[in-house]
Amino acid sequence: MNKSNESHGKLHVVNEFDKPHAIFAAIILGFVGTAVTMGLPLLVGSIAESLHFSEKQLGWLASADMGGLFIGSVLTSRLVTRVNRRYLAISGLLLVMISNYLCTHYTTIDPLVLLRFAAGVGAGICYATCTASLAGSHNSARTFSIFLLVLVSINALIFYIFPIIDAKWGVSGLFLFFMLAAMPVFLVVPLIPSHNAEKTDDVVVMDEKSHAVQHIHIPNYLPWLCLAAVFSFYILVGAYWAFIERAGDAANIQSDFISGTLTWGQVFSITGTAMSIWMAKRFGQSKPLLFALSCMIIIMLVLTVEINHATFLFSVFSFSLFWIFIDVFQLGILSNIDHSGRYAALVPASQGAAQAIAPMIAGLLLSYQFGYGAVMFMCAVGAAVALLIYIFVYTRLLKIVPDIADSE
């Protein structure tokens, strides 16, 4: 049963998804959904060394994983308000385990593409069920900050252990890692609430004067616009993260300086999770999001002018910090609009689609000799479009339900 208490004119609802064990279980499930995406560059490199596939074939395999993630996310968004979420989690985990195990038995491209697609679908179901469950929490800035803190930490762990596994057992060892990592997650599935009582787009607020509880309908186009903004921002993420190392190399920056900066940039990003909680409590989520997107535009425009040691260092550390901010607040705003989780379940699809398209567009710009400045300008445009969308969403929420517009 939901509990509530009055504070500052709003109705704060406490439900099953706010409980620590539910948040913990969703985050652990989310690891299974994001592990392949995080380790994809290393996985592709291992496949190239172990199985000697061509660049085109490696592209098909990478696309199969990301395409499966997209399909799994879309499928989950259609089912998450109607089907027991524990069943969704179990089906995703089984797909991940079975597909990765079978990958160890094939060395030809056709069956591997199908199996990587199936593994991607399973990962997408796990990731989308995770985000949908976390969206049910009513302290979204805190919840998603913890989620991203765990993901950043796991990302660092993956980059450390994958080369060790690959050196000893090759790509089959990596497939088995994904399978074995999914097995203990079954133990936390019972901790995930089976259903969310909030199945509509209505938000619940309390009038400050009359103390009457109001159910205010949020127009359907607002969460869809938020998803479009996620897609646009991840055009920046996909292009920048795919080519910043190459851009540094083209600017004659030493490889040790590049790798060291990228590594410490990841470590530095952890501070963004704690800062996002503080900023949400002080300013709400919308205003820091708009500020962070504005900063991202400036960062990318600096790189369009010149890439050198100073601008490379500045961009990597600034990107790592504001990326965390933006992810927390994007997920938080979407969750505040819709606690049912069906729109949050589409976040992995928006992210995956953009990250699949962005490197292709960036590569096309480079093939026409426009240079890395053009790639960074494309990144700035992606952030600018997201900023304009969120300005519109924020102004609409101020008119419809101001408490949600500036909610923490």
TAHU-V496793 format. One line per field, one symbol per residue. burial: 1 if it has 24 or more other ideal C-beta (glycine too) atoms within 12 Angstrom, else 0. A space follows every 50 residues. Layout:
BEGIN
burial=???
END
This chain:
BEGIN
burial=00000000011110111100011111111111111111111111111001 10100001101111111111111111101110101101111111111111 10110000000110111111111111111111111111111111111111 11011101100100110001111111111011001101101111110100 11111100000000010100011111111111111111111111111100 10100001001100110111111111101100111111111111111111 11110010001111111111111111111111111111111111111111 11111111111100110000111111111111111110111111011001 10111111
END
